[in-house]
């Protein structure tokens, strides 16, 4: 089951919340049940502030109870409940062909549901990008770059991610 709601207490604020509650799940092999568990429940809230001209500030929080899947795993692999927090800002950028672009910056800190040597893996990601309107604002080209830094049990990893997206509005 899932439920979500969006509320705008003023013209400058938008607040959303959602929740998902899972049912039973089982692992079978040749019709024999090997394990049973509950699907992970999830709750999340987010808010956006529009009170600064040409700027949107946003924040979100999400919590997923992945450990409810532990009965399907093995003794050597356990899952962890995971939290995710994100902050972002969109600002009006330079004008191209008379239409304004959008510049974006963000940071996300999250825990992953699996671990390494008994330690839960965490990841911090910094991102930046630009949205360029096309075809009299009927389409948009989105370009973004992210710097991800997962770590656990003294092991650190670094990655660059490049995203290219294209959207069309009918």
C-alpha positions as CSV (number, residue, x, y, z in Angstrom):
1,X,0.0,0.0,0.0
2,X,1.2,3.5,-0.7
3,X,-0.1,6.9,0.2
4,X,1.1,10.4,-0.6
5,X,-0.1,14.0,-0.2
6,X,1.0,17.5,-1.2
7,X,0.1,20.6,0.7
8,X,0.8,24.3,0.0
9,X,0.3,26.3,3.2
10,X,1.2,29.5,1.4
11,X,2.2,30.5,-2.1
12,X,5.9,30.3,-1.1
13,X,5.9,26.7,0.4
14,X,5.1,23.3,-1.0
15,X,5.2,20.3,1.3
16,X,4.9,16.7,0.4
17,X,4.8,13.4,2.3
18,X,4.5,9.8,1.2
19,X,4.5,6.3,2.8
20,X,4.6,2.8,1.5
21,X,3.7,-0.3,3.5
22,X,4.6,-3.7,2.1
23,X,2.9,-7.0,2.3
24,X,4.4,-10.5,2.7
25,X,6.9,-11.9,0.3
26,X,8.4,-15.3,0.1
27,X,11.3,-17.0,-1.7
28,X,10.5,-20.3,-3.4
29,X,12.4,-23.0,-5.2
30,X,10.3,-25.7,-7.0
31,X,7.2,-24.6,-5.0
32,X,9.1,-25.1,-1.7
33,X,9.1,-22.0,0.5
34,X,12.7,-21.2,1.4
35,X,12.0,-18.0,3.4
36,X,9.3,-15.4,4.2
37,X,9.6,-11.7,5.0
38,X,7.8,-8.4,4.8
39,X,8.4,-5.9,2.0
40,X,10.3,-2.8,3.3
41,X,8.1,0.1,4.5
42,X,9.2,3.6,3.5
43,X,8.3,7.1,4.7
44,X,9.4,10.3,3.1
45,X,8.8,14.1,3.4
46,X,10.0,17.0,1.3
47,X,9.6,20.7,1.2
48,X,10.3,23.4,-1.4
49,X,10.5,27.2,-0.7
50,X,9.7,29.7,-3.5
51,X,10.1,33.0,-1.5
52,X,13.3,34.1,-3.2
53,X,12.7,35.5,-6.7
54,X,13.9,33.1,-9.5
55,X,15.1,30.6,-6.9
56,X,13.7,27.3,-5.5
57,X,15.2,25.8,-2.3
58,X,14.3,22.2,-1.6
59,X,14.9,19.5,1.1
60,X,13.9,15.9,1.5
61,X,14.1,13.1,4.0
62,X,13.5,9.4,3.3
63,X,13.7,6.3,5.5
64,X,13.3,2.7,4.3
65,X,13.1,-0.3,6.6
66,X,15.2,-2.7,4.5
67,X,16.0,-5.0,7.5
68,X,12.5,-6.6,7.1
69,X,14.0,-8.6,4.2
70,X,16.7,-10.2,6.5
71,X,14.8,-13.5,6.7
72,X,15.4,-14.0,3.0
73,X,19.1,-13.4,3.2
74,X,21.9,-15.5,4.6
75,X,23.9,-15.3,7.9
76,X,26.7,-13.7,5.9
77,X,24.6,-10.9,4.5
78,X,22.2,-8.7,6.4
79,X,20.4,-5.6,5.3
80,X,20.3,-2.3,7.1
81,X,17.5,0.3,7.4
82,X,18.5,3.3,5.3
83,X,18.1,7.0,5.6
84,X,18.5,9.6,2.8
85,X,18.6,13.3,3.1
86,X,18.9,15.7,0.2
87,X,19.2,19.5,-0.2
88,X,19.0,21.4,-3.5
89,X,18.7,24.8,-5.1
90,X,17.4,25.8,-8.6
91,X,18.2,29.3,-9.8
92,X,17.3,31.1,-13.0
93,X,20.4,31.1,-15.3
94,X,21.4,33.1,-18.3
95,X,18.9,33.6,-21.2
96,X,19.4,31.7,-24.4
97,X,17.3,32.9,-27.4
98,X,15.1,34.9,-25.1
99,X,14.4,32.0,-22.8
100,X,15.9,31.5,-19.3
101,X,18.0,28.5,-18.4
102,X,18.0,26.9,-15.0
103,X,21.1,26.1,-12.9
104,X,21.0,23.4,-10.2
105,X,23.1,22.5,-7.3
106,X,22.5,19.7,-4.8
107,X,23.9,17.4,-2.1
108,X,22.6,14.0,-1.0
109,X,23.7,11.9,1.9
110,X,22.4,8.4,2.1
111,X,22.9,5.0,3.6
112,X,22.7,1.9,1.4
113,X,20.7,-1.2,2.5
114,X,23.7,-3.5,2.3
115,X,27.1,-3.4,4.0
116,X,30.7,-4.3,3.8
117,X,32.5,-6.3,6.5
118,X,29.5,-5.7,8.8
119,X,29.6,-1.9,8.3
120,X,26.7,-0.1,6.6
121,X,27.8,1.7,3.4
122,X,27.2,5.5,3.3
123,X,27.3,7.7,0.3
124,X,27.5,11.5,-0.2
125,X,26.9,12.9,-3.6
126,X,27.4,16.5,-4.8
127,X,25.7,17.5,-8.1
128,X,25.4,20.4,-10.4
129,X,23.6,20.9,-13.7
130,X,21.8,23.1,-16.2
131,X,18.4,22.9,-17.9
132,X,18.3,24.4,-21.3
133,X,14.9,25.1,-22.9
134,X,14.4,24.1,-26.5
135,X,11.7,24.6,-29.2
136,X,10.0,27.6,-27.6
137,X,10.1,25.9,-24.2
138,X,8.3,22.8,-25.5
139,X,11.4,20.7,-24.8
140,X,14.3,20.8,-22.5
141,X,17.9,19.5,-22.5
142,X,19.2,18.6,-19.0
143,X,22.9,18.2,-18.4
144,X,24.3,17.3,-14.9
145,X,27.4,16.0,-13.3
146,X,27.6,14.3,-9.9
147,X,30.5,13.4,-7.6
148,X,29.7,10.3,-5.6
149,X,31.7,9.2,-2.6
150,X,30.6,5.9,-1.0
151,X,32.5,4.5,2.0
152,X,32.4,1.8,4.6
153,X,34.8,-0.2,6.8
154,X,37.7,2.0,5.9
155,X,37.1,1.5,2.1
156,X,36.5,4.6,0.1
157,X,35.4,4.9,-3.5
158,X,35.0,7.9,-5.8
159,X,33.0,8.3,-9.0
160,X,32.0,10.9,-11.5
161,X,28.5,10.5,-13.1
162,X,27.4,12.4,-16.2
163,X,23.7,12.7,-16.9
164,X,22.1,13.8,-20.1
165,X,18.3,14.1,-20.4
166,X,15.9,15.3,-23.0
167,X,12.2,16.1,-22.3
168,X,9.3,17.1,-24.6
169,X,6.0,18.6,-23.5
170,X,3.0,18.0,-25.7
